[in-house]
Protein backbone atom coordinates (compact mmCIF):
# COMPACT_ATOMS: atom_id res chain seq x y z
CA UNK A 1 0.00 0.00 0.00
CA UNK A 2 1.25 3.52 -0.86
CA UNK A 3 2.63 5.16 2.31
CA UNK A 4 2.13 8.65 0.87
CA UNK A 5 -1.15 10.51 1.45
CA UNK A 6 -0.55 12.44 -1.79
CA UNK A 7 1.64 11.37 -4.69
CA UNK A 8 2.31 13.59 -7.72
CA UNK A 9 4.21 11.57 -10.31
CA UNK A 10 5.71 13.02 -13.52
CA UNK A 11 2.91 15.57 -13.84
CA UNK A 12 2.79 18.24 -16.53
CA UNK A 13 0.14 20.93 -16.99
CA UNK A 14 -0.33 23.76 -19.48
CA UNK A 15 -2.64 26.69 -20.02
CA UNK A 16 -2.90 26.71 -23.79
CA UNK A 17 0.67 26.67 -25.09
CA UNK A 18 2.10 27.86 -21.77
CA UNK A 19 3.44 24.88 -19.82
CA UNK A 20 3.41 25.88 -16.16
CA UNK A 21 4.35 22.51 -14.64
CA UNK A 22 6.85 20.30 -16.44
CA UNK A 23 7.24 16.65 -15.40
CA UNK A 24 7.16 17.29 -11.65
CA UNK A 25 7.09 14.68 -8.91
CA UNK A 26 6.50 15.19 -5.19
CA UNK A 27 5.12 13.30 -2.22
CA UNK A 28 3.34 14.26 0.98
CA UNK A 29 3.36 11.95 4.00
CA UNK A 30 0.88 11.72 6.86
CA UNK A 31 1.43 14.43 9.45
CA UNK A 32 3.51 16.68 7.17
CA UNK A 33 3.16 20.45 7.32
CA UNK A 34 4.05 21.45 3.76
CA UNK A 35 4.56 24.97 2.48
CA UNK A 36 4.32 25.76 -1.23
CA UNK A 37 6.13 28.92 -2.34
CA UNK A 38 7.27 30.51 -5.58
CA UNK A 39 7.12 33.68 -7.68
CA UNK A 40 3.83 34.99 -9.07
CA UNK A 41 2.73 32.80 -11.97
CA UNK A 42 4.71 29.77 -10.80
CA UNK A 43 1.53 27.60 -10.67
CA UNK A 44 1.21 27.28 -6.89
CA UNK A 45 -2.60 27.44 -7.03
CA UNK A 46 -2.60 25.18 -10.09
CA UNK A 47 -0.64 22.53 -8.18
CA UNK A 48 -3.10 22.68 -5.29
CA UNK A 49 -6.07 22.30 -7.67
CA UNK A 50 -4.41 19.33 -9.36
CA UNK A 51 -3.90 17.67 -5.99
CA UNK A 52 -7.61 17.85 -5.12
CA UNK A 53 -8.84 16.93 -8.60
CA UNK A 54 -10.18 20.35 -9.64
CA UNK A 55 -7.80 20.27 -12.61
CA UNK A 56 -6.60 17.27 -14.63
CA UNK A 57 -2.93 16.82 -15.57
CA UNK A 58 -2.15 16.54 -19.25
CA UNK A 59 0.54 14.02 -18.33
CA UNK A 60 1.40 11.98 -15.26
CA UNK A 61 -0.56 10.67 -12.28
CA UNK A 62 -1.84 12.01 -8.97
CA UNK A 63 -2.83 9.73 -6.12
CA UNK A 64 -4.72 10.53 -2.94
CA UNK A 65 -4.32 7.93 -0.16
CA UNK A 66 -2.89 5.54 -2.76
CA UNK A 67 -5.87 5.86 -5.12
CA UNK A 68 -5.78 7.60 -8.48
CA UNK A 69 -7.41 11.02 -8.09
CA UNK A 70 -9.71 10.19 -11.05
CA UNK A 71 -11.20 7.33 -9.01
CA UNK A 72 -11.03 8.95 -5.59
CA UNK A 73 -14.45 9.41 -3.98
CA UNK A 74 -13.73 10.02 -0.30
CA UNK A 75 -13.49 13.79 -0.55
CA UNK A 76 -14.75 14.20 3.01
CA UNK A 77 -11.14 13.30 3.93
CA UNK A 78 -9.97 16.55 2.33
CA UNK A 79 -10.51 20.08 3.62
CA UNK A 80 -9.82 22.69 0.95
CA UNK A 81 -9.76 26.47 1.50
CA UNK A 82 -9.38 28.35 -1.79
CA UNK A 83 -8.42 31.96 -2.38
CA UNK A 84 -12.08 32.71 -3.08
CA UNK A 85 -12.98 32.74 0.62
CA UNK A 86 -11.36 36.20 0.70
CA UNK A 87 -14.12 37.31 -1.67
CA UNK A 88 -16.88 36.34 0.77
CA UNK A 89 -19.71 38.85 0.45
CA UNK A 90 -19.43 41.08 3.51
CA UNK A 91 -23.13 41.96 3.26
CA UNK A 92 -24.39 38.37 3.11
CA UNK A 93 -26.38 37.93 6.36
CA UNK A 94 -24.96 34.56 7.36
CA UNK A 95 -23.85 33.80 10.89
CA UNK A 96 -20.66 31.95 11.80
CA UNK A 97 -22.77 28.93 12.74
CA UNK A 98 -24.51 28.90 9.35
CA UNK A 99 -21.33 29.26 7.31
CA UNK A 100 -19.66 26.40 9.17
CA UNK A 101 -22.80 24.27 8.88
CA UNK A 102 -22.74 24.72 5.10
CA UNK A 103 -19.62 22.53 5.07
CA UNK A 104 -21.45 19.42 6.24
CA UNK A 105 -20.90 16.65 3.70
CA UNK A 106 -24.48 15.38 3.53
CA UNK A 107 -27.10 17.33 1.63
CA UNK A 108 -29.14 18.75 4.47
CA UNK A 109 -31.08 21.39 2.59
CA UNK A 110 -31.02 24.99 3.77
CA UNK A 111 -28.47 25.80 6.44
CA UNK A 112 -31.14 27.14 8.81
CA UNK A 113 -32.56 23.61 9.05
CA UNK A 114 -29.37 22.24 10.60
CA UNK A 115 -30.13 20.96 14.07
CA UNK A 116 -29.43 18.35 16.69
CA UNK A 117 -26.34 16.28 16.05
CA UNK A 118 -25.21 18.68 13.30
CA UNK A 119 -25.29 21.62 15.71
CA UNK A 120 -23.11 19.59 18.07
CA UNK A 121 -20.59 19.08 15.26
CA UNK A 122 -20.61 22.80 14.49
CA UNK A 123 -19.97 23.65 18.15
CA UNK A 124 -17.15 21.11 18.29
CA UNK A 125 -15.20 22.57 15.36
CA UNK A 126 -15.83 26.14 16.50
CA UNK A 127 -14.29 25.21 19.84
CA UNK A 128 -11.29 23.75 18.00
CA UNK A 129 -10.63 27.08 16.30
CA UNK A 130 -11.59 29.13 19.39
CA UNK A 131 -14.57 30.79 17.69
CA UNK A 132 -17.43 29.27 19.68
CA UNK A 133 -18.22 32.64 21.32
CA UNK A 134 -18.81 34.15 17.87
CA UNK A 135 -21.18 31.55 16.44
CA UNK A 136 -24.23 33.87 16.34
CA UNK A 137 -22.30 36.78 14.86
CA UNK A 138 -22.48 37.75 11.19
CA UNK A 139 -19.35 36.63 9.34
CA UNK A 140 -19.14 40.01 7.61
CA UNK A 141 -18.52 41.68 10.98
CA UNK A 142 -15.42 39.60 11.77
CA UNK A 143 -11.76 40.52 11.31
CA UNK A 144 -9.68 38.87 8.60
CA UNK A 145 -8.04 36.48 11.06
CA UNK A 146 -11.39 35.53 12.59
CA UNK A 147 -12.86 34.82 9.14
CA UNK A 148 -9.99 32.47 8.36
CA UNK A 149 -10.69 30.55 11.59
CA UNK A 150 -14.35 30.23 10.55
CA UNK A 151 -13.41 28.82 7.14
CA UNK A 152 -10.98 26.41 8.77
CA UNK A 153 -13.84 25.27 11.03
CA UNK A 154 -16.01 24.73 7.94
CA UNK A 155 -13.23 22.65 6.37
CA UNK A 156 -12.80 20.63 9.57
CA UNK A 157 -16.44 19.72 10.09
CA UNK A 158 -16.15 16.42 8.20
CA UNK A 159 -13.00 15.40 10.12
CA UNK A 160 -10.62 15.59 7.14
CA UNK A 161 -7.23 13.89 7.11
CA UNK A 162 -5.70 16.62 4.94
CA UNK A 163 -6.18 20.40 5.03
CA UNK A 164 -5.15 22.36 1.92
CA UNK A 165 -5.09 26.17 1.98
CA UNK A 166 -4.35 28.65 -0.79
CA UNK A 167 -2.71 31.82 0.61
CA UNK A 168 -5.01 32.04 3.65
CA UNK A 169 -3.11 34.91 5.28
CA UNK A 170 -3.28 37.58 2.58
CA UNK A 171 -4.54 40.78 4.22
CA UNK A 172 -4.29 39.34 7.75
CA UNK A 173 -2.30 41.33 10.33
CA UNK A 174 0.85 39.92 11.94
CA UNK A 175 -0.73 39.17 15.33
CA UNK A 176 -3.56 37.24 13.65
CA UNK A 177 -1.00 35.38 11.52
CA UNK A 178 0.83 34.23 14.65
CA UNK A 179 -2.46 33.04 16.19
CA UNK A 180 -3.28 31.29 12.90
CA UNK A 181 -0.01 29.33 12.95
CA UNK A 182 -0.55 28.45 16.61
CA UNK A 183 -3.94 27.02 15.63
CA UNK A 184 -2.36 24.93 12.86
CA UNK A 185 0.25 23.61 15.32
CA UNK A 186 -2.60 22.60 17.64
CA UNK A 187 -4.48 20.81 14.83
CA UNK A 188 -1.35 18.91 13.87
CA UNK A 189 -0.54 18.00 17.45
CA UNK A 190 -4.04 17.03 18.59
CA UNK A 191 -5.51 15.57 15.40
CA UNK A 192 -2.47 14.64 13.25
CA UNK A 193 -3.91 16.52 10.28
CA UNK A 194 -1.65 16.77 7.25
CA UNK A 195 -1.45 20.43 6.18
CA UNK A 196 -0.51 21.86 2.77
CA UNK A 197 -0.39 25.63 2.50
CA UNK A 198 0.42 27.97 -0.37
CA UNK A 199 2.07 31.16 0.84
CA UNK A 200 3.72 34.27 -0.60
CA UNK A 201 5.60 34.94 2.64
CA UNK A 202 8.77 32.88 2.30
CA UNK A 203 10.36 34.00 5.56
CA UNK A 204 7.52 33.17 7.93
CA UNK A 205 6.32 29.92 6.41
CA UNK A 206 9.87 28.56 6.15
CA UNK A 207 10.05 28.87 9.93
CA UNK A 208 6.78 26.97 10.48
CA UNK A 209 6.70 23.98 8.10
CA UNK A 210 8.73 20.78 7.99
CA UNK A 211 8.64 20.50 4.17
CA UNK A 212 8.91 23.23 1.57
CA UNK A 213 8.00 22.83 -2.11
CA UNK A 214 9.52 25.64 -4.17
CA UNK A 215 8.04 26.17 -7.65
CA UNK A 216 10.00 27.93 -10.36
CA UNK A 217 10.10 27.71 -14.16
CA UNK A 218 7.77 24.71 -14.21
CA UNK A 219 9.88 22.67 -11.77
CA UNK A 220 9.51 21.81 -8.11
CA UNK A 221 12.26 21.73 -5.49
CA UNK A 222 11.56 19.70 -2.34
CA UNK A 223 13.33 20.88 0.83
CA UNK A 224 13.29 18.98 4.12
CA UNK A 225 13.39 21.75 6.74
CA UNK A 226 14.14 19.31 9.55
CA UNK A 227 17.69 19.34 8.13
CA UNK A 228 20.11 22.22 7.71
CA UNK A 229 18.94 24.29 4.74
CA UNK A 230 20.74 27.10 2.95
CA UNK A 231 18.08 29.81 2.67
CA UNK A 232 20.08 31.78 0.11
CA UNK A 233 20.22 28.82 -2.25
CA UNK A 234 16.44 28.35 -1.98
CA UNK A 235 15.83 31.97 -2.95
CA UNK A 236 18.31 31.78 -5.83
CA UNK A 237 16.56 28.67 -7.18
CA UNK A 238 13.32 30.65 -7.21
CA UNK A 239 14.34 34.14 -8.24
CA UNK A 240 17.75 33.83 -9.88
CA UNK A 241 21.37 34.58 -9.02
CA UNK A 242 20.89 38.33 -8.47
CA UNK A 243 18.66 37.93 -5.42
CA UNK A 244 19.88 39.38 -2.11
CA UNK A 245 18.97 37.69 1.17
CA UNK A 246 17.85 40.06 3.93
CA UNK A 247 17.17 38.40 7.27
CA UNK A 248 15.14 40.27 9.84
CA UNK A 249 13.18 39.24 12.92
CA UNK A 250 10.49 41.31 14.65
C-alpha positions in Angstrom: 0.0 0.0 0.0 1.3 3.5 -0.9 2.6 5.2 2.3 2.1 8.6 0.9 -1.1 10.5 1.5 -0.5 12.4 -1.8 1.6 11.4 -4.7 2.3 13.6 -7.7 4.2 11.6 -10.3 5.7 13.0 -13.5 2.9 15.6 -13.8 2.8 18.2 -16.5 0.1 20.9 -17.0 -0.3 23.8 -19.5 -2.6 26.7 -20.0 -2.9 26.7 -23.8 0.7 26.7 -25.1 2.1 27.9 -21.8 3.4 24.9 -19.8 3.4 25.9 -16.2 4.4 22.5 -14.6 6.8 20.3 -16.4 7.2 16.6 -15.4 7.2 17.3 -11.7 7.1 14.7 -8.9 6.5 15.2 -5.2 5.1 13.3 -2.2 3.3 14.3 1.0 3.4 12.0 4.0 0.9 11.7 6.9 1.4 14.4 9.4 3.5 16.7 7.2 3.2 20.5 7.3 4.0 21.5 3.8 4.6 25.0 2.5 4.3 25.8 -1.2 6.1 28.9 -2.3 7.3 30.5 -5.6 7.1 33.7 -7.7 3.8 35.0 -9.1 2.7 32.8 -12.0 4.7 29.8 -10.8 1.5 27.6 -10.7 1.2 27.3 -6.9 -2.6 27.4 -7.0 -2.6 25.2 -10.1 -0.6 22.5 -8.2 -3.1 22.7 -5.3 -6.1 22.3 -7.7 -4.4 19.3 -9.4 -3.9 17.7 -6.0 -7.6 17.9 -5.1 -8.8 16.9 -8.6 -10.2 20.3 -9.6 -7.8 20.3 -12.6 -6.6 17.3 -14.6 -2.9 16.8 -15.6 -2.1 16.5 -19.2 0.5 14.0 -18.3 1.4 12.0 -15.3 -0.6 10.7 -12.3 -1.8 12.0 -9.0 -2.8 9.7 -6.1 -4.7 10.5 -2.9 -4.3 7.9 -0.2 -2.9 5.5 -2.8 -5.9 5.9 -5.1 -5.8 7.6 -8.5 -7.4 11.0 -8.1 -9.7 10.2 -11.1 -11.2 7.3 -9.0 -11.0 9.0 -5.6 -14.5 9.4 -4.0 -13.7 10.0 -0.3 -13.5 13.8 -0.6 -14.7 14.2 3.0 -11.1 13.3 3.9 -10.0 16.6 2.3 -10.5 20.1 3.6 -9.8 22.7 0.9 -9.8 26.5 1.5 -9.4 28.3 -1.8 -8.4 32.0 -2.4 -12.1 32.7 -3.1 -13.0 32.7 0.6 -11.4 36.2 0.7 -14.1 37.3 -1.7 -16.9 36.3 0.8 -19.7 38.9 0.4 -19.4 41.1 3.5 -23.1 42.0 3.3 -24.4 38.4 3.1 -26.4 37.9 6.4 -25.0 34.6 7.4 -23.8 33.8 10.9 -20.7 32.0 11.8 -22.8 28.9 12.7 -24.5 28.9 9.4 -21.3 29.3 7.3 -19.7 26.4 9.2 -22.8 24.3 8.9 -22.7 24.7 5.1 -19.6 22.5 5.1 -21.4 19.4 6.2 -20.9 16.7 3.7 -24.5 15.4 3.5 -27.1 17.3 1.6 -29.1 18.8 4.5 -31.1 21.4 2.6 -31.0 25.0 3.8 -28.5 25.8 6.4 -31.1 27.1 8.8 -32.6 23.6 9.1 -29.4 22.2 10.6 -30.1 21.0 14.1 -29.4 18.4 16.7 -26.3 16.3 16.1 -25.2 18.7 13.3 -25.3 21.6 15.7 -23.1 19.6 18.1 -20.6 19.1 15.3 -20.6 22.8 14.5 -20.0 23.6 18.2 -17.1 21.1 18.3 -15.2 22.6 15.4 -15.8 26.1 16.5 -14.3 25.2 19.8 -11.3 23.7 18.0 -10.6 27.1 16.3 -11.6 29.1 19.4 -14.6 30.8 17.7 -17.4 29.3 19.7 -18.2 32.6 21.3 -18.8 34.2 17.9 -21.2 31.5 16.4 -24.2 33.9 16.3 -22.3 36.8 14.9 -22.5 37.7 11.2 -19.4 36.6 9.3 -19.1 40.0 7.6 -18.5 41.7 11.0 -15.4 39.6 11.8 -11.8 40.5 11.3 -9.7 38.9 8.6 -8.0 36.5 11.1 -11.4 35.5 12.6 -12.9 34.8 9.1 -10.0 32.5 8.4 -10.7 30.5 11.6 -14.3 30.2 10.6 -13.4 28.8 7.1 -11.0 26.4 8.8 -13.8 25.3 11.0 -16.0 24.7 7.9 -13.2 22.7 6.4 -12.8 20.6 9.6 -16.4 19.7 10.1 -16.2 16.4 8.2 -13.0 15.4 10.1 -10.6 15.6 7.1 -7.2 13.9 7.1 -5.7 16.6 4.9 -6.2 20.4 5.0 -5.1 22.4 1.9 -5.1 26.2 2.0 -4.4 28.7 -0.8 -2.7 31.8 0.6 -5.0 32.0 3.6 -3.1 34.9 5.3 -3.3 37.6 2.6 -4.5 40.8 4.2 -4.3 39.3 7.7 -2.3 41.3 10.3 0.8 39.9 11.9 -0.7 39.2 15.3 -3.6 37.2 13.6 -1.0 35.4 11.5 0.8 34.2 14.7 -2.5 33.0 16.2 -3.3 31.3 12.9 0.0 29.3 12.9 -0.6 28.5 16.6 -3.9 27.0 15.6 -2.4 24.9 12.9 0.2 23.6 15.3 -2.6 22.6 17.6 -4.5 20.8 14.8 -1.3 18.9 13.9 -0.5 18.0 17.5 -4.0 17.0 18.6 -5.5 15.6 15.4 -2.5 14.6 13.3 -3.9 16.5 10.3 -1.6 16.8 7.2 -1.4 20.4 6.2 -0.5 21.9 2.8 -0.4 25.6 2.5 0.4 28.0 -0.4 2.1 31.2 0.8 3.7 34.3 -0.6 5.6 34.9 2.6 8.8 32.9 2.3 10.4 34.0 5.6 7.5 33.2 7.9 6.3 29.9 6.4 9.9 28.6 6.1 10.1 28.9 9.9 6.8 27.0 10.5 6.7 24.0 8.1 8.7 20.8 8.0 8.6 20.5 4.2 8.9 23.2 1.6 8.0 22.8 -2.1 9.5 25.6 -4.2 8.0 26.2 -7.6 10.0 27.9 -10.4 10.1 27.7 -14.2 7.8 24.7 -14.2 9.9 22.7 -11.8 9.5 21.8 -8.1 12.3 21.7 -5.5 11.6 19.7 -2.3 13.3 20.9 0.8 13.3 19.0 4.1 13.4 21.7 6.7 14.1 19.3 9.5 17.7 19.3 8.1 20.1 22.2 7.7 18.9 24.3 4.7 20.7 27.1 3.0 18.1 29.8 2.7 20.1 31.8 0.1 20.2 28.8 -2.3 16.4 28.3 -2.0 15.8 32.0 -3.0 18.3 31.8 -5.8 16.6 28.7 -7.2 13.3 30.6 -7.2 14.3 34.1 -8.2 17.7 33.8 -9.9 21.4 34.6 -9.0 20.9 38.3 -8.5 18.7 37.9 -5.4 19.9 39.4 -2.1 19.0 37.7 1.2 17.8 40.1 3.9 17.2 38.4 7.3 15.1 40.3 9.8 13.2 39.2 12.9 10.5 41.3 14.7 
